[in-house]
């Protein structure tokens, strides 16, 4: 009789241990699946935020272009782009999008700066070539040790390009403009020039470089 009781107790113990093992296994599987789901949700949120940032930047670029086209339309009404009214508009321009300053390239390849200074710009842009391009956004260049993009819009009078209006976008200023919070903390933003791979914006505070020098980082592609 005692042997039967011992056998029964052993079976109960094994059964209990089996249940514990099954519960532990089920818990581990559940935790693993929850972690996978949460990780996927994080990626989804990042992708959605990235898409929204792209749309915001595109809207800002279009907004700047529309503002510059409006100004170019006003400037087209003047026979001389050195006119005092034109110079006043240029010098008193205040940033309302990404463009922080204005410049006007003249047919003789001289450039009217925002402070009214007129300089030769033959080494930077050729007026004849620029007049054929229409409105566009340049690649990153350096202006007085500042990294800039130029939003370029032609000034057209009676079908002829009489000047090139350039909206100056100071990329170093944009470093502190972008601010996105995810999961209760600040997220770093990286904007890369597609043609060169150079960072245009890197809010992490690291020295700007090129994507080919990424170290110990994984790039997730959709």
DRENDO-276420 format. One record per residue (C-alpha): residue number from 1; residue in one letter; x, y negated, z negated. Coordinates in pm, 1 decimal. Layout:
// residues N
+------+------+----------+----------+----------+
! resi ! resn !       px !       py !       pz !
+------+------+----------+----------+----------+
!  NUM !    A !        X !        Y !        Z !
...
+------+------+----------+----------+----------+
This chain:
// residues 222
+------+------+----------+----------+----------+
! resi ! resn !       px !       py !       pz !
+------+------+----------+----------+----------+
!    1 !    X !      0.0 !      0.0 !      0.0 !
!    2 !    X !    281.6 !   -236.2 !    -88.5 !
!    3 !    X !    445.8 !   -165.7 !    246.8 !
!    4 !    X !    126.5 !   -269.6 !    423.0 !
!    5 !    X !    112.1 !   -589.0 !    221.3 !
!    6 !    X !    473.4 !   -666.9 !    305.9 !
!    7 !    X !    409.3 !   -594.9 !    673.1 !
!    8 !    X !    102.2 !   -817.5 !    666.7 !
!    9 !    X !    298.9 !  -1100.2 !    500.8 !
!   10 !    X !    575.2 !  -1068.2 !    760.1 !
!   11 !    X !    321.2 !  -1084.2 !   1040.3 !
!   12 !    X !    165.9 !  -1392.8 !    882.4 !
!   13 !    X !    507.9 !  -1552.2 !    846.6 !
!   14 !    X !    600.9 !  -1474.4 !   1208.6 !
!   15 !    X !    262.5 !  -1603.2 !   1323.7 !
!   16 !    X !    311.9 !  -1924.1 !   1124.3 !
!   17 !    X !    664.3 !  -1968.2 !   1259.4 !
!   18 !    X !    531.1 !  -1908.6 !   1609.0 !
!   19 !    X !    266.2 !  -2177.9 !   1563.5 !
!   20 !    X !    528.9 !  -2420.1 !   1431.8 !
!   21 !    X !    754.0 !  -2351.3 !   1730.5 !
!   22 !    X !    462.3 !  -2402.9 !   1971.4 !
!   23 !    X !    363.7 !  -2727.9 !   1801.0 !
!   24 !    X !    725.7 !  -2850.2 !   1811.1 !
!   25 !    X !    756.5 !  -2756.7 !   2178.5 !
!   26 !    X !    428.2 !  -2927.4 !   2263.2 !
!   27 !    X !    540.6 !  -3236.9 !   2072.8 !
!   28 !    X !    870.9 !  -3247.9 !   2259.4 !
!   29 !    X !    693.8 !  -3210.2 !   2593.5 !
!   30 !    X !    447.7 !  -3485.1 !   2499.1 !
!   31 !    X !    727.7 !  -3717.5 !   2387.1 !
!   32 !    X !    922.1 !  -3646.8 !   2707.6 !
!   33 !    X !    617.6 !  -3720.9 !   2923.0 !
!   34 !    X !    542.1 !  -4038.0 !   2726.3 !
!   35 !    X !    901.4 !  -4155.8 !   2771.8 !
!   36 !    X !    884.3 !  -4085.3 !   3145.5 !
!   37 !    X !    553.6 !  -4271.3 !   3170.7 !
!   38 !    X !    686.8 !  -4567.9 !   2971.7 !
!   39 !    X !   1003.0 !  -4580.0 !   3181.2 !
!   40 !    X !    795.0 !  -4579.5 !   3498.2 !
!   41 !    X !    573.1 !  -4854.8 !   3354.7 !
!   42 !    X !    885.6 !  -5060.5 !   3283.2 !
!   43 !    X !   1007.3 !  -5019.7 !   3641.1 !
!   44 !    X !    661.5 !  -5106.3 !   3772.4 !
!   45 !    X !    657.6 !  -5422.4 !   3559.2 !
!   46 !    X !   1006.1 !  -5518.7 !   3679.3 !
!   47 !    X !    912.3 !  -5466.2 !   4043.4 !
!   48 !    X !    592.3 !  -5666.8 !   4000.3 !
!   49 !    X !    784.4 !  -5947.4 !   3829.0 !
!   50 !    X !   1044.4 !  -5942.9 !   4105.1 !
!   51 !    X !    772.5 !  -5963.3 !   4369.7 !
!   52 !    X !    612.8 !  -6254.3 !   4184.2 !
!   53 !    X !    949.3 !  -6431.8 !   4162.7 !
!   54 !    X !    999.3 !  -6383.6 !   4536.6 !
!   55 !    X !    658.0 !  -6534.3 !   4601.8 !
!   56 !    X !    728.9 !  -6826.2 !   4367.4 !
!   57 !    X !   1059.7 !  -6900.4 !   4540.2 !
!   58 !    X !    896.1 !  -6876.0 !   4884.1 !
!   59 !    X !    625.9 !  -7118.6 !   4770.6 !
!   60 !    X !    888.1 !  -7362.4 !   4641.1 !
!   61 !    X !   1084.5 !  -7342.3 !   4966.2 !
!   62 !    X !    767.0 !  -7406.1 !   5168.3 !
!   63 !    X !    667.8 !  -7688.2 !   4933.9 !
!   64 !    X !   1006.9 !  -7854.6 !   4976.6 !
!   65 !    X !    985.0 !  -7811.5 !   5354.5 !
!   66 !    X !    640.2 !  -7973.7 !   5363.7 !
!   67 !    X !    761.5 !  -8266.9 !   5154.0 !
!   68 !    X !   1064.8 !  -8315.9 !   5377.0 !
!   69 !    X !    850.8 !  -8295.9 !   5690.6 !
!   70 !    X !    625.4 !  -8567.7 !   5545.6 !
!   71 !    X !    927.2 !  -8788.0 !   5478.9 !
!   72 !    X !   1070.1 !  -8711.6 !   5823.6 !
!   73 !    X !    738.7 !  -8826.9 !   5970.4 !
!   74 !    X !    767.7 !  -9154.6 !   5780.1 !
!   75 !    X !   1132.0 !  -9205.3 !   5884.9 !
!   76 !    X !   1039.7 !  -9137.9 !   6248.5 !
!   77 !    X !    851.7 !  -9466.7 !   6246.3 !
!   78 !    X !   1177.1 !  -9662.1 !   6218.3 !
!   79 !    X !   1404.6 !  -9735.6 !   6511.5 !
!   80 !    X !   1703.7 !  -9760.0 !   6279.2 !
!   81 !    X !   1745.6 !  -9497.9 !   6006.8 !
!   82 !    X !   1977.4 !  -9741.7 !   5829.0 !
!   83 !    X !   1670.4 !  -9954.8 !   5765.8 !
!   84 !    X !   1647.4 ! -10086.1 !   5408.8 !
!   85 !    X !   1311.6 !  -9916.9 !   5348.6 !
!   86 !    X !   1447.3 !  -9579.6 !   5460.2 !
!   87 !    X !   1753.6 !  -9623.8 !   5239.4 !
!   88 !    X !   1532.3 !  -9714.5 !   4942.1 !
!   89 !    X !   1322.3 !  -9401.9 !   4987.0 !
!   90 !    X !   1635.1 !  -9185.9 !   5007.4 !
!   91 !    X !   1806.4 !  -9345.4 !   4707.9 !
!   92 !    X !   1493.2 !  -9337.9 !   4488.3 !
!   93 !    X !   1394.2 !  -8981.0 !   4566.2 !
!   94 !    X !   1313.1 !  -8779.7 !   4254.0 !
!   95 !    X !   1315.7 !  -8402.3 !   4235.0 !
!   96 !    X !    968.8 !  -8248.8 !   4253.9 !
!   97 !    X !   1056.9 !  -7900.9 !   4379.0 !
!   98 !    X !   1400.3 !  -7746.4 !   4420.0 !
!   99 !    X !   1534.9 !  -8035.6 !   4628.7 !
!  100 !    X !   1725.0 !  -8276.1 !   4405.4 !
!  101 !    X !   1852.2 !  -8523.8 !   4665.8 !
!  102 !    X !   1823.6 !  -8641.6 !   5025.9 !
!  103 !    X !   2073.7 !  -8702.8 !   5304.7 !
!  104 !    X !   2029.9 !  -8806.6 !   5668.4 !
!  105 !    X !   2261.2 !  -8689.5 !   5945.9 !
!  106 !    X !   2278.5 !  -8937.7 !   6234.2 !
!  107 !    X !   2345.2 !  -8867.4 !   6605.1 !
!  108 !    X !   2705.7 !  -8989.8 !   6575.9 !
!  109 !    X !   2767.7 !  -8724.9 !   6305.8 !
!  110 !    X !   2775.8 !  -8977.7 !   6025.3 !
!  111 !    X !   2588.0 !  -8891.9 !   5709.0 !
!  112 !    X !   2380.6 !  -9121.3 !   5490.3 !
!  113 !    X !   2419.8 !  -9003.7 !   5130.1 !
!  114 !    X !   2161.1 !  -9058.1 !   4857.2 !
!  115 !    X !   2359.0 !  -9343.4 !   4704.9 !
!  116 !    X !   2360.9 !  -9526.6 !   5040.2 !
!  117 !    X !   2717.8 !  -9436.2 !   5128.2 !
!  118 !    X !   2776.2 !  -9353.3 !   5495.2 !
!  119 !    X !   3049.7 !  -9098.8 !   5570.0 !
!  120 !    X !   3170.6 !  -8894.9 !   5864.8 !
!  121 !    X !   3029.5 !  -8541.7 !   5861.6 !
!  122 !    X !   3188.4 !  -8392.2 !   6172.0 !
!  123 !    X !   3341.1 !  -8100.9 !   5980.7 !
!  124 !    X !   3012.8 !  -7997.3 !   5817.4 !
!  125 !    X !   2734.7 !  -8018.3 !   6074.9 !
!  126 !    X !   2721.2 !  -8099.9 !   6443.6 !
!  127 !    X !   2418.8 !  -8316.0 !   6520.3 !
!  128 !    X !   2366.4 !  -8182.4 !   6873.0 !
!  129 !    X !   2357.1 !  -7822.5 !   6746.5 !
!  130 !    X !   2140.5 !  -7907.0 !   6445.5 !
!  131 !    X !   1887.4 !  -8090.6 !   6663.1 !
!  132 !    X !   1817.3 !  -7764.8 !   6849.4 !
!  133 !    X !   1758.4 !  -7553.3 !   6536.6 !
!  134 !    X !   1447.9 !  -7719.5 !   6401.0 !
!  135 !    X !   1359.7 !  -7680.1 !   6032.9 !
!  136 !    X !   1554.9 !  -7415.8 !   5841.8 !
!  137 !    X !   1738.0 !  -7333.6 !   5518.1 !
!  138 !    X !   2116.6 !  -7316.9 !   5536.4 !
!  139 !    X !   2346.2 !  -7064.1 !   5373.7 !
!  140 !    X !   2529.6 !  -7156.3 !   5055.2 !
!  141 !    X !   2795.0 !  -7424.6 !   5098.8 !
!  142 !    X !   3008.8 !  -7637.8 !   4868.3 !
!  143 !    X !   2950.7 !  -8010.2 !   4831.9 !
!  144 !    X !   3175.4 !  -8202.5 !   4590.1 !
!  145 !    X !   3254.6 !  -7877.6 !   4404.9 !
!  146 !    X !   2882.9 !  -7798.4 !   4374.7 !
!  147 !    X !   2718.3 !  -7498.0 !   4534.5 !
!  148 !    X !   2426.2 !  -7618.8 !   4744.1 !
!  149 !    X !   2163.2 !  -7507.0 !   4989.5 !
!  150 !    X !   2030.8 !  -7754.4 !   5244.2 !
!  151 !    X !   1669.1 !  -7760.2 !   5352.3 !
!  152 !    X !   1699.7 !  -7912.6 !   5698.6 !
!  153 !    X !   1418.6 !  -8091.2 !   5885.7 !
!  154 !    X !   1459.6 !  -8289.0 !   6211.2 !
!  155 !    X !   1335.4 !  -8647.5 !   6235.4 !
!  156 !    X !   1154.6 !  -8663.3 !   6570.5 !
!  157 !    X !   1048.2 !  -8988.0 !   6743.0 !
!  158 !    X !    873.6 !  -8973.2 !   7082.5 !
!  159 !    X !    990.4 !  -8615.2 !   7132.8 !
!  160 !    X !   1354.2 !  -8696.4 !   7061.1 !
!  161 !    X !   1547.5 !  -8599.0 !   6748.2 !
!  162 !    X !   1681.3 !  -8924.5 !   6604.3 !
!  163 !    X !   1813.7 !  -8786.0 !   6277.3 !
!  164 !    X !   1839.0 !  -8475.5 !   6059.1 !
!  165 !    X !   1688.6 !  -8499.0 !   5711.5 !
!  166 !    X !   1867.1 !  -8274.9 !   5463.3 !
!  167 !    X !   1720.2 !  -8182.6 !   5125.9 !
!  168 !    X !   1999.2 !  -8088.1 !   4885.0 !
!  169 !    X !   1929.1 !  -7795.0 !   4652.1 !
!  170 !    X !   2185.7 !  -7782.9 !   4370.5 !
!  171 !    X !   2220.3 !  -7412.6 !   4289.3 !
!  172 !    X !   2408.0 !  -7477.1 !   3965.9 !
!  173 !    X !   2108.3 !  -7671.6 !   3837.7 !
!  174 !    X !   1879.4 !  -7379.3 !   3924.1 !
!  175 !    X !   2078.8 !  -7157.3 !   3685.6 !
!  176 !    X !   1893.4 !  -7313.2 !   3392.2 !
!  177 !    X !   1556.0 !  -7351.8 !   3566.3 !
!  178 !    X !   1453.1 !  -6989.3 !   3601.2 !
!  179 !    X !   1322.7 !  -6841.8 !   3278.3 !
!  180 !    X !   1130.1 !  -6513.4 !   3262.5 !
!  181 !    X !   1039.5 !  -6316.9 !   2951.7 !
!  182 !    X !    975.9 !  -5942.3 !   2962.4 !
!  183 !    X !    887.7 !  -5718.6 !   2667.3 !
!  184 !    X !    932.8 !  -6011.0 !   2429.2 !
!  185 !    X !   1287.5 !  -6095.9 !   2537.2 !
!  186 !    X !   1445.0 !  -6315.3 !   2804.6 !
!  187 !    X !   1515.5 !  -6137.4 !   3132.4 !
!  188 !    X !   1818.9 !  -6216.4 !   3346.7 !
!  189 !    X !   1756.2 !  -6312.8 !   3708.9 !
!  190 !    X !   1987.4 !  -6239.5 !   3999.3 !
!  191 !    X !   1927.8 !  -6397.0 !   4339.9 !
!  192 !    X !   2161.5 !  -6276.0 !   4613.8 !
!  193 !    X !   2238.3 !  -6422.2 !   4954.8 !
!  194 !    X !   2149.8 !  -6139.9 !   5190.9 !
!  195 !    X !   2409.8 !  -6215.7 !   5459.3 !
!  196 !    X !   2710.6 !  -6229.8 !   5226.0 !
!  197 !    X !   2602.5 !  -6046.0 !   4911.0 !
!  198 !    X !   2710.9 !  -6345.8 !   4701.0 !
!  199 !    X !   2508.4 !  -6437.4 !   4394.3 !
!  200 !    X !   2309.1 !  -6756.3 !   4442.7 !
!  201 !    X !   2164.8 !  -6748.8 !   4092.0 !
!  202 !    X !   2278.0 !  -6539.5 !   3795.2 !
!  203 !    X !   2115.4 !  -6646.5 !   3469.4 !
!  204 !    X !   2316.4 !  -6397.2 !   3262.4 !
!  205 !    X !   2593.2 !  -6655.1 !   3226.4 !
!  206 !    X !   2850.1 !  -6433.4 !   3396.1 !
!  207 !    X !   3088.0 !  -6576.1 !   3653.1 !
!  208 !    X !   2919.1 !  -6570.6 !   3992.4 !
!  209 !    X !   3050.4 !  -6304.5 !   4225.9 !
!  210 !    X !   2938.6 !  -6057.8 !   4490.2 !
!  211 !    X !   2716.2 !  -5751.2 !   4460.5 !
!  212 !    X !   2998.6 !  -5529.5 !   4588.6 !
!  213 !    X !   3179.8 !  -5588.7 !   4260.5 !
!  214 !    X !   2894.2 !  -5457.2 !   4044.7 !
!  215 !    X !   3040.1 !  -5236.6 !   3774.2 !
!  216 !    X !   2854.7 !  -4995.9 !   3544.6 !
!  217 !    X !   2518.4 !  -5115.3 !   3675.2 !
!  218 !    X !   2257.2 !  -4923.2 !   3868.2 !
!  219 !    X !   2064.5 !  -5084.8 !   4149.4 !
!  220 !    X !   1709.7 !  -4951.4 !   4168.1 !
!  221 !    X !   1557.5 !  -4961.0 !   4514.2 !
!  222 !    X !   1187.9 !  -4937.8 !   4578.5 !
+------+------+----------+----------+----------+
